[in-house]
Amino acid sequence: MIKLPHYLLIIIFLASTLINVAEAKQVTFKNGDDLLSGHYLFPDSGKPRAVILFVHGDGPLGYDAHGYYPLIWERLLRQGFAIFSWDKPGIGESTGNWLAQSMKQRQQEVQSAVAFIRDSYGYSGSQVGLLGFSQAGWVVPALANNNPDIGFIIGVGFAIDWLEQSWYLTRVRLTQQEADSSVVEAAYASHLEEINFLNQKPSYDLYLKKYGHTPDPMSEARYQFVLKNFKADATHDYRGLKQPMLLLLGDKDLNVDILNTKEVVENLIDDQQSIQVSVIKDATHGMLDAEHFNEQTPGFLFLMKLMWQGEHAVAPGFYNVLDEWLTHIP
């Protein structure tokens, strides 16, 4: 299993003592050969209106995403929603290895979680929602499409095309560094060269031979993960989507081209009444306050600020839009 650094474990523990959420029931469920450790939270108000499953983005994330998810759980619990979230394979008490998964396998994992929560607690399909973050954009819409087990979906910071998102990430970083046009052009040429390289599905040894000298080469596990998923494209996953959907995009997102996502999704959805695309003012990729939290690669200080600011770390518009939309869920 992947182990988190000690300082992260300390931060997570401290954050959990500062953020007041309902007591969680720890459960386990199976997905193939993996035994996954989940946490089921239910509101104090009695029988839940529905249950919302949290679908992770990229990285070695436990059920509470290093203390980030509880910032949202409290709002959902107050509205009468139950919550289900779990450690990724190989994280916390879950077996397996999340880096060995394709996006299709991640979809199956979420479907296993849906089946478990439905069978264990008696929810019908219309009472099951998915709330996905970032990389879950290649999981949630595809799984929900024509799936009677899922009643509504919420997306945060979804991209459409993996490769386009990768270049956007690089371009924004170079812009922040005030790189001149020749540097940007060279970076784009390298991006295209890397795509051609990956299309040949070369071995990790060949990858190291070509890119091992770069400042931050991928580990073998990460490289295999990228090989499985770099062609991910959610374009067609939205066509024919029937469930009510809220798509939340931060106007200060440094990771995803939100205008591209908004345009593609709005053009593909057949029933425009079923989807709401909201661009949140002064919000980051993860719906945090852009003034204090807008980083492409969060580190130690980022987590410290998140711990101390709690709910105040979230862009105010995010809570307003989420609360309003959930109020009108049938």
C-alpha positions as CSV (number, residue, x, y, z in Angstrom):
1,M,0.0,0.0,0.0
2,I,1.0,3.6,-0.6
3,K,1.9,5.4,2.7
4,L,1.4,9.1,3.3
5,P,4.2,11.2,4.8
6,H,4.0,11.7,8.5
7,Y,3.4,15.4,8.3
8,L,0.3,14.7,6.1
9,L,-1.0,12.2,8.6
10,I,-0.7,14.8,11.4
11,I,-2.4,17.4,9.3
12,I,-5.3,15.1,8.4
13,F,-5.7,14.1,12.1
14,L,-5.8,17.8,13.2
15,A,-8.1,18.8,10.4
16,S,-10.5,16.0,11.4
17,T,-10.7,17.5,14.9
18,L,-11.4,21.0,13.7
19,I,-14.1,20.2,11.1
20,N,-17.3,19.1,12.7
21,V,-19.0,16.3,10.7
22,A,-21.3,13.5,11.7
23,E,-19.8,10.3,13.0
24,A,-19.0,8.0,10.1
25,K,-19.7,4.3,10.0
26,Q,-16.7,2.4,8.6
27,V,-17.6,-0.4,6.2
28,T,-15.9,-2.5,3.5
29,F,-17.1,-3.6,0.1
30,K,-15.6,-5.7,-2.7
31,N,-14.6,-4.7,-6.2
32,G,-13.1,-7.6,-8.1
33,D,-10.2,-8.8,-6.0
34,D,-10.0,-5.5,-4.0
35,L,-11.5,-5.0,-0.6
36,L,-12.2,-1.3,-0.2
37,S,-12.6,0.6,3.0
38,G,-15.4,3.1,3.0
39,H,-17.1,5.6,5.3
40,Y,-20.9,6.1,5.4
41,L,-22.1,9.4,7.0
42,F,-25.7,10.1,7.6
43,P,-27.5,13.2,8.7
44,D,-28.9,13.8,12.2
45,S,-32.3,14.8,10.7
46,G,-33.5,11.2,10.3
47,K,-34.0,9.3,7.1
48,P,-31.7,10.7,4.3
49,R,-33.2,12.4,1.2
50,A,-30.6,10.6,-0.8
51,V,-27.0,9.4,-0.7
52,I,-24.1,11.1,-2.5
53,L,-21.0,9.1,-3.4
54,F,-17.7,11.0,-3.6
55,V,-15.6,10.0,-6.6
56,H,-11.9,10.9,-6.3
57,G,-9.7,12.8,-8.7
58,D,-6.1,11.9,-9.3
59,G,-3.6,10.9,-6.6
60,P,-3.3,8.7,-3.6
61,L,-6.5,9.8,-1.9
62,G,-8.1,8.5,1.2
63,Y,-11.8,8.7,1.9
64,D,-11.6,12.3,3.1
65,A,-9.1,13.6,0.5
66,H,-6.6,14.9,3.2
67,G,-9.4,16.8,5.0
68,Y,-10.8,18.5,1.8
69,Y,-14.1,16.6,1.5
70,P,-15.3,17.4,5.1
71,L,-15.6,21.1,4.0
72,I,-18.4,19.9,1.7
73,W,-19.9,17.1,3.8
74,E,-21.2,19.4,6.4
75,R,-23.3,21.3,3.9
76,L,-24.7,18.1,2.4
77,L,-25.5,16.6,5.8
78,R,-27.4,19.8,6.8
79,Q,-29.5,19.4,3.6
80,G,-30.4,15.8,4.6
81,F,-28.1,13.9,2.4
82,A,-26.1,10.9,3.4
83,I,-22.5,10.5,2.1
84,F,-20.4,7.6,1.1
85,S,-16.7,7.8,0.4
86,W,-13.8,5.3,0.3
87,D,-10.1,5.0,0.3
88,K,-8.6,4.4,-3.2
89,P,-7.2,0.9,-3.8
90,G,-3.9,0.7,-2.0
91,I,-4.6,3.7,0.2
92,G,-5.5,3.5,3.9
93,E,-7.1,0.2,4.6
94,S,-8.1,-0.6,1.0
95,T,-6.3,-3.3,-0.9
96,G,-5.2,-3.1,-4.5
97,N,-3.4,-0.4,-6.5
98,W,-5.1,2.7,-7.9
99,L,-2.3,3.3,-10.3
100,A,-3.0,-0.1,-12.0
101,Q,-6.5,1.1,-13.0
102,S,-7.8,2.3,-16.3
103,M,-10.7,4.8,-16.3
104,K,-13.0,1.9,-17.3
105,Q,-11.9,0.0,-14.2
106,R,-12.5,3.1,-12.1
107,Q,-16.0,3.2,-13.4
108,Q,-16.5,-0.4,-12.4
109,E,-15.2,0.4,-8.9
110,V,-17.8,3.2,-8.5
111,Q,-20.5,0.9,-9.8
112,S,-19.5,-1.6,-7.1
113,A,-19.8,1.1,-4.5
114,V,-23.2,2.1,-5.8
115,A,-24.4,-1.6,-5.6
116,F,-23.0,-1.9,-2.1
117,I,-24.7,1.3,-0.8
118,R,-28.0,0.4,-2.5
119,D,-28.1,-3.1,-1.2
120,S,-26.9,-2.2,2.3
121,Y,-29.1,0.8,2.9
122,G,-32.1,0.4,0.6
123,Y,-31.6,3.4,-1.7
124,S,-33.4,3.4,-5.1
125,G,-31.6,4.6,-8.3
126,S,-33.2,8.0,-8.1
127,Q,-31.8,8.5,-4.6
128,V,-28.1,7.8,-5.6
129,G,-26.0,10.7,-6.6
130,L,-22.3,11.0,-7.7
131,L,-20.1,13.9,-6.8
132,G,-16.8,13.7,-8.8
133,F,-13.7,15.8,-8.8
134,S,-11.2,16.6,-11.6
135,Q,-10.1,13.2,-13.1
136,A,-13.5,11.8,-12.2
137,G,-14.7,13.6,-15.3
138,W,-13.6,10.5,-17.2
139,V,-15.5,8.3,-14.7
140,V,-18.8,9.9,-13.6
141,P,-20.5,10.9,-16.9
142,A,-19.5,7.6,-18.6
143,L,-20.9,5.5,-15.7
144,A,-24.1,7.6,-15.3
145,N,-25.0,7.5,-19.0
146,N,-28.0,5.1,-19.4
147,N,-27.5,3.8,-15.9
148,P,-30.8,3.5,-13.9
149,D,-28.7,3.0,-10.7
150,I,-27.7,6.7,-10.7
151,G,-30.2,9.5,-10.1
152,F,-28.2,12.7,-10.3
153,I,-24.6,13.8,-10.7
154,I,-22.3,16.7,-9.7
155,G,-19.0,17.5,-11.3
156,V,-16.2,19.7,-10.1
157,G,-13.4,20.8,-12.4
158,F,-14.1,18.3,-15.2
159,A,-11.9,18.3,-18.3
160,I,-12.9,16.7,-21.6
161,D,-9.8,15.4,-23.3
162,W,-6.8,14.1,-21.3
163,L,-4.2,15.3,-23.8
164,E,-5.7,18.7,-24.3
165,Q,-5.9,19.1,-20.5
166,S,-2.2,18.1,-20.2
167,W,-1.2,20.8,-22.6
168,Y,-3.4,23.4,-21.0
169,L,-1.7,22.6,-17.6
170,T,1.8,23.2,-19.2
171,R,0.7,26.3,-21.1
172,V,-0.7,27.9,-17.9
173,R,2.5,27.1,-16.0
174,L,4.7,28.7,-18.7
175,T,2.4,31.7,-18.8
176,Q,2.9,32.1,-15.0
177,Q,6.6,31.9,-15.5
178,E,6.4,34.6,-18.2
179,A,8.0,32.4,-20.7
180,D,8.5,33.9,-24.2
181,S,6.8,32.6,-27.3
182,S,9.8,30.5,-28.4
183,V,9.7,28.6,-25.1
184,V,6.0,27.9,-25.4
185,E,6.4,26.8,-29.0
186,A,9.2,24.4,-28.0
187,A,7.1,23.0,-25.2
188,Y,4.2,22.4,-27.5
189,A,6.5,20.6,-30.0
190,S,7.7,18.4,-27.1
191,H,4.1,17.7,-26.1
192,L,3.3,16.5,-29.6
193,E,6.5,14.4,-29.6
194,E,5.5,12.8,-26.3
195,I,2.1,11.9,-27.7
196,N,3.7,10.2,-30.6
197,F,6.0,8.3,-28.2
198,L,3.1,7.2,-26.0
199,N,1.1,6.0,-29.0
200,Q,3.8,3.4,-29.6
201,K,3.3,2.0,-26.1
202,P,7.0,1.7,-25.4
203,S,8.5,0.0,-22.4
204,Y,9.4,1.8,-19.2
205,D,13.1,1.3,-20.0
206,L,12.6,3.1,-23.3
207,Y,10.8,5.9,-21.5
208,L,13.7,6.3,-19.1
209,K,16.1,6.3,-21.9
210,K,14.2,9.1,-23.6
211,Y,12.9,11.1,-20.6
212,G,14.9,9.9,-17.6
213,H,17.1,13.1,-17.7
214,T,14.1,15.4,-17.2
215,P,13.6,17.1,-13.8
216,D,10.7,14.9,-12.7
217,P,10.5,11.6,-14.6
218,M,7.5,9.4,-13.9
219,S,7.8,6.3,-11.7
220,E,7.1,3.0,-13.5
221,A,3.7,2.7,-11.9
222,R,2.8,6.2,-12.9
223,Y,4.0,5.6,-16.4
224,Q,1.9,2.5,-16.8
225,F,-1.1,4.5,-15.5
226,V,-0.6,7.2,-18.1
227,L,-0.2,4.6,-20.8
228,K,-3.6,3.1,-19.9
229,N,-5.4,6.5,-19.7
230,F,-3.8,9.1,-21.9
231,K,-6.4,8.7,-24.6
232,A,-9.3,9.3,-22.3
233,D,-11.9,11.6,-23.9
234,A,-15.3,12.3,-22.3
235,T,-16.8,14.0,-25.3
236,H,-19.3,11.2,-26.1
237,D,-20.1,10.4,-22.4
238,Y,-22.4,13.5,-22.2
239,R,-24.4,12.7,-25.3
240,G,-27.8,11.3,-24.2
241,L,-27.1,11.9,-20.5
242,K,-30.6,12.1,-18.9
243,Q,-29.9,12.6,-15.2
244,P,-30.0,16.1,-13.6
245,M,-26.4,17.3,-13.6
246,L,-24.6,20.2,-12.0
247,L,-21.2,21.0,-13.4
248,L,-19.1,23.4,-11.3
249,L,-16.1,25.2,-12.9
250,G,-13.8,27.7,-11.2
251,D,-13.0,30.8,-13.2
252,K,-9.5,30.8,-11.9
253,D,-8.8,27.1,-12.7
254,L,-5.1,26.6,-13.5
255,N,-5.5,22.9,-14.4
256,V,-8.5,22.7,-16.8
257,D,-9.7,24.9,-19.7
258,I,-13.1,25.5,-18.3
259,L,-14.4,27.4,-21.4
260,N,-13.7,24.3,-23.5
261,T,-15.5,22.1,-21.0
262,K,-18.5,24.4,-20.8
263,E,-18.8,24.7,-24.6
264,V,-18.4,20.9,-25.2
265,V,-20.9,19.9,-22.5
266,E,-23.5,22.4,-23.4
267,N,-23.3,21.4,-27.1
268,L,-23.6,17.7,-26.3
269,I,-26.4,17.6,-23.8
270,D,-29.7,16.8,-25.6
271,D,-31.9,18.0,-22.8
272,Q,-30.6,21.4,-21.8
273,Q,-33.1,21.5,-18.9
274,S,-31.2,18.6,-17.2
275,I,-27.9,20.2,-16.8
276,Q,-26.6,23.4,-15.1
277,V,-23.1,24.6,-15.9
278,S,-22.0,27.1,-13.3
279,V,-18.7,29.1,-13.5
280,I,-17.8,30.0,-9.9
281,K,-16.2,33.4,-9.4
282,D,-12.7,33.5,-7.8
283,A,-12.7,29.7,-7.5
284,T,-9.8,27.3,-8.1
285,H,-9.8,23.9,-9.8
286,G,-11.1,22.4,-6.5
287,M,-13.6,25.3,-5.7
288,L,-11.3,26.9,-3.1
289,D,-10.8,30.6,-2.7
290,A,-8.4,31.6,-5.5
291,E,-6.9,34.4,-3.6
292,H,-5.3,32.0,-1.1
293,F,-5.3,28.5,-2.7
294,N,-4.7,28.8,-6.4
295,E,-1.8,26.3,-7.0
296,Q,-1.4,23.6,-9.7
297,T,0.6,21.3,-7.3
298,P,-0.5,21.9,-3.7
299,G,2.1,21.1,-1.0
300,F,2.6,21.3,2.8
301,L,1.8,25.0,3.2
302,F,-1.4,24.6,1.1
303,L,-2.6,21.9,3.4
304,M,-1.8,23.9,6.5
305,K,-3.8,26.8,5.2
306,L,-6.7,24.5,4.3
307,M,-6.7,23.1,7.9
308,W,-6.8,26.5,9.6
309,Q,-9.3,28.2,7.3
310,G,-11.8,25.3,7.2
311,E,-15.1,26.3,5.4
312,H,-13.7,29.8,4.8
313,A,-11.2,28.2,2.4
314,V,-14.0,27.5,-0.1
315,A,-15.1,30.1,-2.7
316,P,-18.4,31.5,-1.3
317,G,-20.1,31.1,-4.7
318,F,-19.6,27.3,-4.6
319,Y,-21.7,26.8,-1.5
320,N,-24.4,29.1,-2.8
321,V,-24.8,27.3,-6.1
322,L,-24.5,23.8,-4.6
323,D,-27.1,24.5,-1.9
324,E,-29.6,26.0,-4.3
325,W,-29.2,23.2,-6.9
326,L,-29.6,20.4,-4.3
327,T,-32.7,22.1,-2.9
328,H,-34.5,21.4,-6.2
329,I,-33.4,17.8,-6.6
330,P,-36.6,15.8,-6.8
